[in-house]
Each structure stands twice: as C-alpha cells, then as structure tokens.
C-alpha cells in the first residue's frame, strides 16, 4: 500500500481509469457496494469522496450527494473507516481520500494521516490546499509513504506548474476546466495543449478530471493523458441505480482499453 500502490496504477500500458464516488452516498451500506463495483469494473485507482458542507470545487451533482451523505451522518472518521472496510472485503485497488482541509484540521492532521494509513489508504487529494501551504501534510504523508496529490488548472502559471512538478508524488491531477465539477457536453479545446505544457516539465503520470461524462470523451482524454478521472457522471448514476453506475464504469473501462 501507499505511494508504490498508486504508481502501479499507471503501469498497465493503457490509461488509468480513476472513478470518484461519495462515501456514505446514497447511504453508508450502499456506498460500500458502489466502491466494490467500481473495483470489479476495472478501476485502476478509486477516489473516496469525503462529504463537506462547503465544497468549493464541486458542482450541483456532487454537492447534492455530499449533502445527503452528511445528513446521513457520514463524517471524516466514517470515510477512513470506509477504506478499512473495503480492504476487509478484499478490495485491493489503490485508494485515495478526496476532501477539503477544514475537516482534516478538525480531526487532527497527524491523527488523520495515521488512521488513514492504518485503514489502507494510499494517499489524499485536498482541492483547497495550495502546494505552498501543504508542508505539514506532505511531511506526515512522507512519514507513512503516502501520496499527497496536487492539482493544476489551465490557468496555473509556469511557476506553479514547476512547483507542483517538483513536489508531486504519485501523479498530478489536471483540472480540465476553470470552474466546478460536473459533466460537460464537450471537452475544452485547449486541453491537449495544457497536458503537453505540464508534461514538458514532469515525468509523473498526468490524470485529467472535471467534466468527463461519456466513454467517448474518456477515450479522447486517454489519448493525451495517463489517467482519466470520472466523478459527477458516475455520482449522478449512483443516485439512480447501482446498475446504471456500473454500466457507465464498464463502458469507460472498455473505451480506455481500446484507446
């Protein structure tokens, strides 16, 4: 487990499929099955979404899902326990917790990293933690050989790209658009140029997220990136039925396999 587990997710000779789902949505027990199904559908790495009351980067679909999870009593401790339960059930897919900084600070940064490592998590994505302020969490992650995944946006200046490229571990999360999460009908026209700009300064895998809603879009992104992150489109289908979510996940996996 840990950093090496994440690195292995990008070594299959095809783009990594990285689905996101919300812990505790639509309810605690069902969310375990959601993650299990994503693993069996061919996910290379799973993002466990941590519900938060003020999700700055999330669109209406994920906001609604995280609100429902919060109403259902899902806490950060429950999210850590979700990873432990998935490991107990035999899910070995690399897993990262994706959530915002305030709950982590309230939990206790060192305690959070310790408990997550013990649960079997491999790393974290914290969208509202800029790399310039991430030293404490980075240090805690390094003590447990976990990855802190940094994000870059199309608007990131060269100095931010260079900083993230220097400090990143595991992979770099490229936000495809300037805005919030949510499925979009078309991909940004400058996405390939953005990926190329970052690739010119790092050898780490690059995974693209935000706005990918279909197998066709995933295949296009997979031709220029090392990983494809799908969140809102899957969360929306989870809200309708597990069968719909599983169908989309399998379709995206197949599209990425075809290249």
C-alpha positions as CSV (number, residue, x, y, z in Angstrom):
1,X,0.0,0.0,0.0
2,X,1.0,3.7,-0.2
3,X,2.9,5.5,-2.9
4,X,4.1,2.4,-4.7
5,X,0.5,1.2,-4.9
6,X,-0.5,4.5,-6.7
7,X,2.5,4.3,-9.0
8,X,1.4,0.8,-10.0
9,X,-2.0,2.0,-11.1
10,X,-0.3,3.7,-14.1
11,X,1.8,0.8,-15.3
12,X,-0.7,-1.3,-17.2
13,X,0.2,0.2,-20.7
14,X,-3.1,1.9,-21.1
15,X,-4.8,5.0,-19.5
16,X,-5.7,4.5,-15.9
17,X,-9.5,4.7,-15.1
18,X,-10.0,6.7,-11.9
19,X,-13.6,6.8,-10.7
20,X,-14.8,9.0,-7.9
21,X,-17.8,8.3,-5.6
22,X,-19.0,9.8,-2.4
23,X,-18.6,7.9,0.9
24,X,-22.0,7.5,2.6
25,X,-24.0,8.1,-0.6
26,X,-26.7,7.2,-1.2
27,X,-26.3,5.6,2.2
28,X,-23.5,4.1,4.2
29,X,-24.1,0.4,3.3
30,X,-24.8,1.0,-0.3
31,X,-21.7,3.2,-0.7
32,X,-19.6,0.1,0.2
33,X,-21.1,-1.7,-2.7
34,X,-20.6,1.3,-5.0
35,X,-16.8,1.2,-4.4
36,X,-16.7,-2.6,-4.6
37,X,-18.4,-2.5,-8.0
38,X,-16.1,0.2,-9.3
39,X,-13.2,-2.0,-8.3
40,X,-14.6,-5.0,-10.2
41,X,-15.4,-2.8,-13.2
42,X,-11.7,-2.3,-13.8
43,X,-10.9,0.9,-11.8
44,X,-7.1,1.3,-11.5
45,X,-7.5,3.8,-8.7
46,X,-10.5,4.9,-6.6
47,X,-11.2,8.3,-5.2
48,X,-13.3,8.2,-2.0
49,X,-15.1,11.5,-1.8
50,X,-15.3,13.0,1.7
51,X,-18.6,14.9,2.3
52,X,-18.1,18.6,3.3
53,X,-20.6,21.4,3.9
54,X,-18.8,23.9,1.7
55,X,-17.3,22.1,-1.3
56,X,-15.7,24.9,-3.3
57,X,-14.8,22.8,-6.3
58,X,-17.9,20.7,-6.6
59,X,-20.8,21.2,-8.9
60,X,-24.5,20.6,-8.1
61,X,-24.4,16.8,-8.6
62,X,-21.6,16.2,-6.1
63,X,-22.9,18.9,-3.8
64,X,-26.3,17.2,-3.5
65,X,-24.7,13.8,-3.0
66,X,-22.3,15.0,-0.2
67,X,-25.2,16.9,1.4
68,X,-27.2,13.7,1.5
69,X,-24.2,11.8,3.0
70,X,-23.8,14.5,5.6
71,X,-27.5,14.3,6.6
72,X,-27.0,10.6,6.9
73,X,-24.2,11.1,9.4
74,X,-21.1,10.5,7.3
75,X,-18.0,12.0,9.0
76,X,-14.4,12.1,8.1
77,X,-13.9,9.2,10.5
78,X,-16.6,7.2,8.7
79,X,-14.7,7.9,5.4
80,X,-11.5,6.5,6.9
81,X,-13.5,3.5,8.2
82,X,-14.9,3.0,4.7
83,X,-11.4,2.4,3.3
84,X,-10.7,-0.1,6.1
85,X,-14.0,-1.9,5.4
86,X,-13.2,-2.1,1.7
87,X,-9.8,-3.6,2.5
88,X,-11.5,-6.1,4.8
89,X,-13.8,-7.0,1.9
90,X,-10.9,-7.7,-0.3
91,X,-10.7,-4.5,-2.4
92,X,-7.1,-4.1,-3.3
93,X,-7.4,-1.2,-5.8
94,X,-5.3,1.8,-4.9
95,X,-7.5,4.3,-3.0
96,X,-7.2,8.0,-2.1
97,X,-9.4,10.1,0.1
98,X,-10.5,13.3,-1.6
99,X,-11.8,16.0,0.7
100,X,-11.3,19.5,2.0
101,X,-8.9,20.9,4.6
102,X,-11.1,22.0,7.4
103,X,-12.4,18.5,8.4
104,X,-8.8,17.3,8.3
105,X,-7.7,20.0,10.6
106,X,-10.6,19.4,13.0
107,X,-9.8,15.7,13.0
108,X,-6.1,16.4,13.7
109,X,-3.7,16.3,10.7
110,X,-1.3,13.8,12.2
111,X,-4.0,11.6,13.5
112,X,-5.8,11.7,10.2
113,X,-2.8,10.5,8.3
114,X,-2.0,7.8,10.9
115,X,-5.6,6.5,10.8
116,X,-5.8,6.6,7.0
117,X,-2.5,4.7,6.7
118,X,-3.7,2.1,9.2
119,X,-7.0,1.8,7.2
120,X,-5.2,1.0,4.0
121,X,-5.5,4.4,2.2
122,X,-2.7,5.2,-0.3
123,X,-3.0,9.0,-0.4
124,X,-5.0,12.2,-0.4
125,X,-6.4,14.8,-2.7
126,X,-7.2,18.1,-0.9
127,X,-8.5,20.6,-3.5
128,X,-8.4,23.7,-1.3
129,X,-4.8,23.1,0.0
130,X,-2.3,25.0,-2.2
131,X,1.1,23.4,-2.5
132,X,2.7,26.5,-0.9
133,X,0.8,25.7,2.3
134,X,1.0,21.9,2.2
135,X,4.2,21.3,4.0
136,X,2.8,19.8,7.2
137,X,0.5,17.4,5.4
138,X,3.3,16.5,3.0
139,X,5.6,15.7,5.8
140,X,3.1,13.5,7.5
141,X,2.4,11.7,4.3
142,X,6.1,11.1,3.7
143,X,6.4,9.5,7.1
144,X,3.8,6.9,6.1
145,X,4.9,6.7,2.4
146,X,1.5,8.1,1.3
147,X,0.9,10.4,-1.7
148,X,-0.4,13.9,-1.5
149,X,-1.8,14.6,-4.9
150,X,-1.6,18.2,-6.1
151,X,-3.8,19.8,-8.7
152,X,-3.1,22.1,-11.6
153,X,-5.6,24.1,-13.6
154,X,-5.4,25.5,-17.2
155,X,-4.8,28.9,-15.5
156,X,-1.8,27.7,-13.5
157,X,1.2,29.9,-14.3
158,X,4.6,28.4,-15.1
159,X,5.9,28.9,-11.6
160,X,3.0,26.9,-10.1
161,X,3.4,24.2,-12.6
162,X,7.1,24.0,-11.8
163,X,6.4,23.9,-8.0
164,X,3.8,21.1,-8.3
165,X,6.0,19.1,-10.6
166,X,8.8,19.3,-8.1
167,X,6.7,18.3,-5.0
168,X,4.2,16.0,-6.5
169,X,4.2,12.3,-5.7
170,X,2.1,9.5,-7.4
171,X,0.5,11.6,-10.1
172,X,-0.6,15.1,-10.9
173,X,-4.4,15.9,-11.1
174,X,-5.1,18.2,-14.1
175,X,-8.3,20.1,-13.8
176,X,-9.6,20.3,-17.3
177,X,-11.6,23.5,-17.0
178,X,-11.7,26.7,-14.9
179,X,-14.7,26.0,-12.8
180,X,-16.5,23.4,-10.7
181,X,-17.0,19.7,-11.3
182,X,-19.9,18.5,-13.5
183,X,-20.4,16.6,-16.7
184,X,-20.0,18.7,-19.8
185,X,-21.1,18.1,-23.4
186,X,-17.7,18.9,-24.9
187,X,-14.1,18.8,-23.9
188,X,-12.1,22.1,-23.7
189,X,-10.4,22.9,-27.0
190,X,-7.1,23.7,-25.3
191,X,-6.9,20.5,-23.2
192,X,-4.2,18.9,-25.2
193,X,-2.0,22.0,-25.0
194,X,-2.5,22.1,-21.3
195,X,-1.5,18.5,-20.8
196,X,1.6,19.0,-23.1
197,X,2.6,22.1,-21.1
198,X,2.7,20.1,-17.9
199,X,4.2,17.0,-19.4
200,X,7.1,19.1,-20.6
201,X,8.3,19.6,-17.0
202,X,7.5,16.3,-15.3
203,X,7.8,12.6,-15.8
204,X,5.0,11.9,-13.4
205,X,1.7,10.5,-14.7
206,X,-0.9,13.1,-15.5
207,X,-4.6,12.4,-14.8
208,X,-7.4,14.6,-16.2
209,X,-10.6,15.3,-14.3
210,X,-13.7,17.6,-14.2
211,X,-16.3,17.3,-16.9
212,X,-15.8,13.9,-18.4
213,X,-19.2,12.3,-18.8
214,X,-19.0,9.6,-21.5
215,X,-16.9,6.7,-22.8
216,X,-16.2,8.7,-26.0
217,X,-14.8,11.7,-24.0
218,X,-12.8,9.3,-21.8
219,X,-11.2,7.7,-24.9
220,X,-10.2,11.1,-26.3
221,X,-8.7,12.2,-22.9
222,X,-6.9,8.9,-22.6
223,X,-5.1,9.5,-25.8
224,X,-3.3,12.6,-24.3
225,X,-3.2,11.8,-20.6
226,X,-2.1,8.9,-18.4
227,X,-5.3,8.7,-16.4
228,X,-9.0,9.7,-16.7
229,X,-11.0,10.8,-13.7
230,X,-14.8,10.5,-13.8
231,X,-16.9,11.8,-10.9
232,X,-20.1,13.7,-11.4
233,X,-21.4,11.4,-14.2
234,X,-20.9,8.4,-12.0
235,X,-22.3,10.0,-8.9
236,X,-25.4,11.0,-10.8
237,X,-26.0,7.4,-11.9
238,X,-25.4,6.1,-8.4
239,X,-28.3,8.3,-7.4
240,X,-30.5,6.5,-9.9
241,X,-29.2,2.9,-9.6
242,X,-26.1,0.9,-9.0
243,X,-26.7,-0.9,-12.3
244,X,-26.5,2.4,-14.2
245,X,-23.3,3.4,-12.4
246,X,-21.8,0.0,-13.1
247,X,-22.8,0.2,-16.8
248,X,-21.1,3.6,-17.2
249,X,-18.0,2.4,-15.4
250,X,-17.6,-0.7,-17.6
251,X,-18.2,1.4,-20.7
252,X,-15.4,3.8,-19.8
253,X,-13.0,1.0,-18.9
254,X,-13.7,-0.6,-22.3
255,X,-13.2,2.7,-24.1
256,X,-9.9,3.3,-22.4
257,X,-8.8,-0.2,-23.2
258,X,-9.5,0.4,-26.9
259,X,-7.5,3.7,-26.8
